[in-house]
Each structure stands twice: as C-alpha cells, then as structure tokens.
C-alpha cells in the first residue's frame, strides 16, 4: 500500500516538472539591448554588462527583465529569469490589439494602433521585439520622444496595460448603466 502511494507521488512530481519544462520551452526570449560599463581601476579597466530582455509566449503574455553581470551570457541569463517572473497577460484580438492606445515612460512615448491582417508589425527597436514575443503580428506604431531602448520597452508595456478587451468594456458599460438606473 505504501509503495503505491510513493509511486503516485513520483509520477505527480515528474508530471509537474515536465509541465514546467514545456512552459519554459514555449517561451520566446529576445535581447533588446546590451550595455557595457567600464570601471577604471589601478590595474586597468574592469568591464561589466547589463542586458535588457523581453520574454513572451506568443499568446498574449510578455515580461521584461534586466540582468547585470561581469560577462554578457550571465547578464542575459539573469535578465531572462527576471523576465519569466514578471510575465503578465495582455488582451489581444486575433493577431492585433483591440484598440488605439498611448503609453509613456520616462522620456519615451509610444502610440499603438490595430492594423488589417497582413500589415505586419510596423515598429522599430524595443517596441517591435515586445510585440513579437507578445504574439501580435499586425500593428502600427509610432515612437516619439526618447529613443532609449529602456524607455521604449517600458512605454510599450504601459500602452499594453491600458488595453481592454471587448468583454471588459461591455461589462463596465453594463455596470455603469445599472448604477445610473438605480440613481433615478
């Protein structure tokens, strides 16, 4: 009897591990920017690297991460781990976004607009990478202000956080209509 329960526990553990591995395999990661920093010391220069990475599943979830280390691969690895922890879901309709939206962060401003099928991603730099890993394939964008990769990525996430799906908007409208009727 005891052996049977141990076998079931082993099977459930291996199932959970394989589920995590499958999820990790489905995630796409893209390096947006790598910065090299030099510190001058008595013996010469010491370099360190920081990496900005976006991770997404191509089905409406995306996260960003920043990693710092003495070597580039280590910085990218740290950034990917942080991005996986910060994954959030955003509403997308088909292969585009539901409506026009504007996002801002630091000195950057990003405008995102839905586009007709076949348009592609009309965006550059960090905005394009975020939208690719999000799973959007048809969108128009305009970046204004700062062209700093960090500002562009954070502004894009700010814009995506303002998106509302059709069902969310309709629920809000029904809720507002109910409160207006109760006031009369």
Secondary structure, 3 states (H helix, E strand, C coil): CHHHHHHHHHHHHHHHHHHHHHHHHHCEEEEEEEEEEEEEECCEEEEEEEEEEEEECCCCEEEEEEEEECCHHHHHHHHHHHHHHCCEECCCECCECCCCEEEEECCEEEEEEECCCCCCEECCHHHHHHHHHHCCCCEEEEEEECCCHHHHHHHHHHHHHCCCCHHHHHHHHHHHHHHHHHHC
